[in-house]
Amino acid sequence: MVVPELRPWRAAKPHVVRLADAVRPRLARAAAATKPRLARLARAGKPQVAKVARPKTWQYTAGAATAGLALTAGVVTAAGPWDSSGQRTAERDRAVALGRAGGTDHGSAPGAPGRPRPAPSAGPVLTGLGGVSTVKSAPDGKALADALTPLLEDPALGPRPAAAVVDVTTGRRLFGKAPGTALTPASTTKVATAVAALSAMGADHRLTTRAALEPDTKEVVLVGGGDPTLTARKSADGAASLRTLAAATAEALADRGVREVTLSYDTTRYAGDEMHPIGVDGNLALVTPLMADEGRTNDSASGPAQRVADPAADAARRFGDLLKSHGIKTTAPGPSKATNRAKTLATVSSPPLSAIVERMLTNSDNDIAEALARHTAIATGNRADFAGAGKAISSQLRKLGLPVKGAAFKDGSGLNRADRLTPDLLTALLAKAADPAHPGLRPALTGLPVAGFTGTLTTRYTDGASGVVRAKTGTLSGVHTLAGTLVDEDGRLLAFAFMATDTDPGRPAATQQALDRIASALAACGCR
């Protein structure tokens, strides 16, 4: 699976080359330490290979983080979903960066005929998260405190920053500063939404949009299935296509001898207010189960943009125009509800939930986040509104044994300032997603932006932590959070959460830089 966010690979070559050179000594040490264990794992796992009939969809989520995951020793587990063997090598990615392309995610080498050449193979250098790590022991708590506490006292972080650092292998908290304090999390809420949605529905779940015919009235109902990635653009790029749905619907109608219909649309899958408490805002369209291209009025696929006033009506109108282009005459669309007697004419389905979660986290997509929150409510028997979604997220996290005390979920995106999360919960979410016992939650990690490479971290971490830090950002006026994973100087995978509130709204860059310095210091810290 090729993930759109990583397609500009050649532009990233200099960064990867620089990073590979920087981390080579660290990976060499990890290789020497882990080689005996990995050899034993390979021998033990070999008899099981023949039993695997077909990988599940979540096993193809590797593309969201090829560069970052390959260059952070310890991120991949022996049973992880990133590739067939569960291993990544820095040497392979360095070869790609130098133009010796290989693998399905990297395209062909410049000027090379035919299919891309295989990348040079190299011995495994990564240790599994399961079992006992043969890297070094986890960092010492006092040493971590000595390294991080002064940085957390930066005035740019406001009067009461909170933090937690957890050893992912053991789940033990190594450092904390008010780790149980519930603060406004901003977009790091999406990590909780991702874990709850994956837990409730499964990584292979897909969202379906359908067209149905009421047999007695010749009414065609476009039924919104809550797919926030539905597109009407000519290039669907793997998403469900409104054009495909219209073509199939027109063909089904023609087979029935129907050339003229009444067109309507059904948005009853969701309940409650469509308007988010923030009001009309370019960061989010109305929360409706039927929309095309997130109701955007331009060609953007992420970030703020002006939205149409009624995304459902707009999608139905565009669907009607597409039907007309196939010879089906329609009325102007209006709201309705498909009856139990309606016959499905055609359907289109979204990418798997794993891919949708990755897109949400990488781009900090608020429309996807609110949709997944509502689907979590539906999957758990709660009302599909803001309150029901918040209840569903909280209950799913509680079922996973996560520390939800003090947490409050007023939406799925983090745009609501009344949301509350603790550093302890954020790090526990990340550790749970890395747990080999919960492979279906792994997209909550693979979707995290890679420092200096993807998503909301593309332009951050131009120093040595580029490619090593993977984190979800959260930003509101006066609120800044950062939660993710990194590998320290000795190859130990750590989860972290840094939260700052009541910061100077006129100096957001200073606060972001302060958070980045803390994460970079953690990555560079041996601290034993």
N, C-alpha and C positions, 0 to 999 in steps of 0.2 A: 504494500500500500504506500503510495507516494503522497505525503502530506503537503498541501499547498504552501504552508509557511516555510518549508525548507527547500523549495524549488530554486531560489536564487543561490545555489550552492557555490557556483564559481566566484560570486562576489565575496563569499565568506572564506575563500581559500587562505588569504594571508593571515586571518585571525586563527584559523585552525592550525596552520603551520607553526605560528608563533606559540600557540598553546601547547601543541604536541611537543615542541622542543622544551618548553618550560616544565612539562610534567613527566618527561621521559625518565629522569632519575627516580621520581616517586613511584612510577609504574614498574620500573625495574626492580625496586625493592619489594613491591607487592608481588611481582611475578615469582621472585625467589622464595618468598614466604608461602605463597599459595599453591605452588606447583605440585607438591606431594598430595595435598588434599584434593585438588582438582583431578589429578590422575585417578585417585581412588573413586571420586564421584563418577568419573567417566566410565570406569570399569563396572561400577555398581549399576549405573543407569543403562548400560548398553543393552542388556536383555529386554529392557522395556520399550526400546525404540520400535520394534516390530509390532507392538500392540497398538501403537497410535495410528488410528485410521485417518483422521483428518483434523487439522488444527481448528480451533474455534476462532470466531471473528476477532476476539480480543487479542489473540496471539499476533495479529497483524498491526497492532498499534505502535510498532517500533518506530515508524517514520517520524513521529512527532518529536523525537529527540535524538536522532542519529548522532549528531556531533556531540551534544552535551553528555548523553549517557555513555558514549564510547570513551569519553575522556575523563570520566569520574569513577575511579576504581572503587568497587564496592557497591555500586548502584544496582547492578544486575544480579539476580539470584540464579542459582543453578536450575530452578524451576520457573524462571521468569519468562514473560511473554515476548521479549524483544526480538529474539531470533530462535531458530530451531534448536540450537544447542544451549541457549541460555547464557552465551558468553559474547562479549564484545572486546575488541582489541584496539588499543591506541595506534598500533602499527598500521592496521588496515586503513583507519581514517587519515593517517598521515599520508599514506600512499595515494588516497583519493585526492587529498589537498594538493599534492604535487602533480596532479593531472593523470595519474595512472588509475583511471576510473574502474570501478568494479561494483557489483551488487546492483539490485534492482532500484535502489533509491538514488543512485548517483549519475545515471545517464551514461553516455559514451564519451570516451576521451576525444578532445578536439582533433578533428581530421581522421579519426579512426573509422574504418569501414565496418559495417555490420553491427553486431550486438556488442555491448560493452565487455571488455576483457575482465576476467575475474581478478579481484584484488589479491595481492600477495598474501599468503596465509602466514600466520604467526602463532606462537604458542599462547595459550590463555594466560591472561594477566589479572583476572578479576576473581574476587572471592564471593561466595554466596552469602546471602543474608541469613539463611537458615543455619542452625547449628552454631558451633563455636568458631569464632573468627580466628584465623591464623595470622592476621595482620598484627598490629600491636594492640595492647589493651586500650580501652576507652580513655579519653583524656581525663586528667585529674580535675576534680571539681574546684579545688582551691586555685590551681593554675589557670583554669578557665576564668574564674572570677577575677583574678589579677589582670587577665588580658582584656576582659570585656567590660568590667565595671567602670573604668575611667571613660570608655567610649560612650557608655550609656548616660554619662553625666553631661554630655554635650547639650548646651542650652537649646539647640535646634530641635531637640526631641521633646521639648515641653517639660512641664513640671513633674510628670509622673509616668515615665516610660515603663513598660513591662516587658519581660523577656523569659524565654525558656529554651534550653538546648537539651536534646534527648539523644542518647545512643540508640540508633535504630535497631541494631542487632539484639540488644537486651531489653529495650524499652525503658531503660532507667534514665531519669532526669539527671543531667550532669551539672546544670546551672539554672538558676532561676532568680528573677527579680520580680516580685509580685506576680508569680506565674498563675495564681488562681484568681487574679483580678479581672473582672469582666469589663471589657472596654469596647468601644465602637470599632468594628473590624474592617469596615469598608469592603472592598472587593475580595478580601480573603475569605469572606462568607462563602464564596463560590467553591472553595475546597470542601466545606461541609455539605453544600448542595450536591457536589459531584459524588462524594462518598455515599450520601443518603440515596441518591437516585440509582447508582450502580448497585447498591445493596438491595434496594426494593425491586428493581426491574431486571437486573442482570445486564452484563456488558453487551450481549448480543441482541438486546431488545431494539425493535425498530418502530417508528411512528408512521402511521398510514393515513394518507389523504385519499378520499374516494368520491366518486360520482355515482349517484343512485337515481333510478327512475321510478317515480310513482306511477304504477301501471294504469290507473284510471284517469289521471289528469294530464299525462304527458309532461309532468313537471320533473326537471332534472335538478337535483339538489347536490351542491358541492359541499361535502361534509368535512369540516375541519377536524383533523386528527391531532392537532397540537404539534405539528412539525415546524419548528422555527427555522429550519434550513430549506424549506420548500422554495424553489426558484422558478421564475418565469423567463429567465435569461436564455439566450440561445445555447450557451455553453453551461450545462448543469454542473460540470466538474464533479461528478459523483453524487450530487444531491438529488433529491426527488424533483422531477421536472413537471411544472404545470403544463408545459407544451406536450410532453408525453402523455399526460393524463387526458388532455383535450383531444389529442389524436385518437387515442384508444376509445374514448367516450363517443366521439363522432362515428368511428367505425362500428361500435356496438349499436348505436342508434340507427345507422344506415342498414345494418343487418336486420333490424326490426321494421324497416320501412318508415322510420320516423325522421322527418326533415325539419320539423318546427317544434320548439319546446318552450315551456315557461321555465325560466332559470331562477333559482333561489340558492341560498347558502345557509348552512347550519353551523352555529357556533356554540351549541349547548354543551359541548364537552367540558368547558370551564364554567365556573359560577362566580358570582360576586362582582366587585368593581373591576373594570378593565384598566382604569387609570391608576397608576402607581401614586402613592402619596406625594412624590416629588412634583407631580403635575406634568404638564407638557414639557418634554425635555428631549434634546437630541440624542441622549444616551439610551433611550428606551422608547419603543412604540407602545401602543395600547397592548395590554396582555390579553391576547385572543388566540383561540386554537386554529384560526385560519389567517394566514398572511403569506405574502410572496416577497422574498428578498427583504424580510423584516420591515416592510413598509417604507424602505428607503426611497428617497426621491432622486438619488444620484446613483452612480455606478459603484459606490463603495461597498465593501463586504464586511467592514469592521470599523469601530470607532464612532464618534458622534456624527450624526447626519440628520437633516430635516426629514421628518416622517410624514406620511399621508395621514389625514385626519381619521380615517376609518380603514385600517388595514384589511379587514375581512371583506368589506364592500369592494375595495380596490382589487383584491385578489379575484373575487367573483366577476367583476367587470372584465378583467384581463382574460379570465377563463372564457367568458362569453365571446370576446373578440377572437380568441383562438378557435372556438367552435365554429364561428362564422367563417373563418378562413378555411375550414374543412367542409363547408356547405351546409352547416346546421344553423338555421335561423333561430334567434333567441329573443326573449323579452329583456328589458332592463332588469338586472337581478335585485332581489329583495330578500330580507331575512325570513327563514322558515325553519322547520324541523323535519328531518326525514322520519317517516313512519316505519313501523315494523314490516309493512308490506312492500316497502321500496326495494327494488332489485338493484344490486350493485352492478354497474356497467364497467367500471374500470377502477384500478387503484394504483398508487405509486407509494413507495416506502422510502423512508429516510435512510441514511447510512446507519450503521449500528451505533448504539448508545456510546460505546467506547470512543468512537471517532467524534461524536457530538460533544462529549465531555472534554476531549482534548481541545477541540476548537474553542469551546467556551473558556477554558482556562488560559490557553495561549493568547487569545485576543481579548480576554476579560469581557466576553460578550454577555451583556445584560439581558437581551431578549431570550437567548438560549437558557440562561440561568433561571429566569422566571418560568419559562416553559417546563424545565426539568423539575422545578419545585412543585408545580401543579401536577405533573405526572406522578411524582412521588406521592402526592396526596391521593390521587386516583388509585394508585397501586396498593395503597394501604387502607383504603376505605374511608378516607377523610374527604371533606368537601373541597372541591378544586378552586379555592379562593386563597387570598393571602394568608388568612388565619389558619385554614386547613393545611396549607402547604407548610407553614411554620411548625405546626403540630406534628406533621408527618416527618419532617426532617429531624426534629428533636427526638421523636420516638425511635426512628431508625438508628440514630447514633447511640441511643441508650441501649438498644438491642445488641449493638456491637461492643458494648461494655466500655464506651468512651465517657470521659468525665464531662457531663453536660451541665453540672451545677453552675448556676449563674448565667448560662447561655440563654439568649433570646433570639428567635428567628422571626422577624417581621416581614421578610421577603426572602427571595432566593439569590438576589444579586449583590446585596450589600449596599444598595443605594439608600436604604432607609437608615437614618441615624439612630434609630431606636434598637437596631440589632446589637447584640452583645455576644462576644466570644472571649475566651481566656487564652493566654499563651499555652497553658497546659492542654486545652482542647485542640488547638491548632496543631501542636506537635504530635499529639496522640492520633489525630486524623492521618497525618503523613506517615507515622510509624505503622498504623493499621494498613494503609494502602501498600506499604512495602512488605507486609507480612506474607510469607509464602503460603500461609494457610488461607489467604484471601486473594487469590490471583485475579479475580474479577474486579477488584478495586484498583488494580494497577494503573488504569488510565488517569486516575487522580494524581499520579506522579508523572507519567509520560507526557501529560498535557501541560505541565508547568513550563513557563517560559525559561529558556536557557540564556544565562547572562551573556550579553554581547552578541547573541545570535537571533533569538526569536521573540515574537510577541512584545509584551510590554517591557521586556528587559533588553531589547535590541540595542538601544543606545546607552545602556548602563554597563558598568564594570569593564572599562577599557584597560584595567590593570591586569594583574596576574590571576584574578578570580574569574576572568572571562571563560565561559564554558564549564567552570567547576561548580558555580552556584546555579541552582535551579529553583525558582521561587515565584509565588503568586504575590503580586503587588496589590495594595489597597490604598486608594487616595480619595479623600473628600477634603473640603476646605477645613484646615486645622486638624486633619486626621491622616496619619500615614502608617501603614503596616507592611510587613514583609514576612512571609512564611514559606519555608521550602526545605530543601535538602542540599547538602554539600559533602564533600569528602575532605577530611582534614589532611594535614601534612603527612601523616603516617598511613593514610589509606582507610580511615575509619569513617563510615557513613553516619552522618549526624542530621537530625531534623531540628529546625530552629523556628522560632517565632519572635519577632520584635514588633512591639506596638507602641505608637506615640499618639497622644491626643492633646488637645489644647495647644497645638503648635502655632507658630506665627503664620497666618494664612497668606501673608505677603512674601514669605520666603520658602515656598515649597521645595525648591531645588536644594536648599541647604539641609532640609530634613531628609530628603531622599539620599543625599550624599552621606549624611551621618549614618543612616541605616546601612548603606552599602559598605561603609568603612567597617562596621561591626561584622557583617557577614564575611568580608574579605579577611579580617583579622582572625575570624574563626577558622576559615579555610587554611590560613597560613600557620595555624597554631599546632605545634606538636603537643604542648601543654601536658607532658607526662612528668 
